[in-house]
Amino acid sequence: MGYYTRFTIKAKIDPIDLKETQAVKDIVSFFSDRKKDVDECNVAALISKFPKHFNVREHVLIEDLEDRLEEIVGYRFDIGGESGPCKWYDYNKHMLQLSLEFPNVTFVVEGIGEDQGDIWRATYKAGTVENKKAKIVFE
């Protein structure tokens, strides 16, 4: 049988400074070795216009996150949407792995279990997790 939970996954992608990416550092190093002046800002501006061409991993799309999560879990989740009731017992392990692979993304996973009052939220960032249980208050 098993226990069913409805999951909601949200992702907040942190802005990054392209000047700090490995792609920019490699290009600047390449031209510096050849005695040519190259400005990190100019290279970063160029790369920002063609992120796929330069394979800048730091440019993350929601589809990239959904694709990778599906590879890890074997089930397709709509980030930003709610799943139907499902059995995802290893969600914590899987989300920790995903957060390590995408350290510039904050993931918020909310769950509503089939037992009354089983409502929780887990926030993942760069391999860490913060868990919170909901408190139900009557006024």
Rosetta blueprint (number, residue, H / E / L):
1 M L
2 G L
3 Y L
4 Y L
5 T E
6 R E
7 F E
8 T E
9 I E
10 K E
11 A E
12 K E
13 I E
14 D L
15 P L
16 I L
17 D L
18 L H
19 K H
20 E H
21 T L
22 Q H
23 A H
24 V H
25 K H
26 D H
27 I H
28 V H
29 S H
30 F H
31 F H
32 S H
33 D H
34 R L
35 K L
36 K L
37 D L
38 V L
39 D L
40 E H
41 C H
42 N H
43 V H
44 A H
45 A H
46 L H
47 I H
48 S H
49 K H
50 F L
51 P L
52 K L
53 H L
54 F L
55 N L
56 V L
57 R L
58 E L
59 H L
60 V L
61 L L
62 I H
63 E H
64 D H
65 L H
66 E H
67 D H
68 R H
69 L H
70 E H
71 E H
72 I H
73 V H
74 G L
75 Y L
76 R L
77 F L
78 D L
79 I L
80 G L
81 G L
82 E E
83 S L
84 G L
85 P L
86 C E
87 K L
88 W L
89 Y L
90 D L
91 Y H
92 N H
93 K H
94 H H
95 M H
96 L H
97 Q H
98 L H
99 S H
100 L H
101 E H
102 F L
103 P L
104 N L
105 V E
106 T E
107 F E
108 V E
109 V E
110 E E
111 G E
112 I E
113 G E
114 E L
115 D L
116 Q L
117 G L
118 D L
119 I E
120 W E
121 R E
122 A E
123 T E
124 Y E
125 K E
126 A L
127 G L
128 T E
129 V E
130 E E
131 N E
132 K E
133 K E
134 A L
135 K L
136 I L
137 V L
138 F L
139 E L
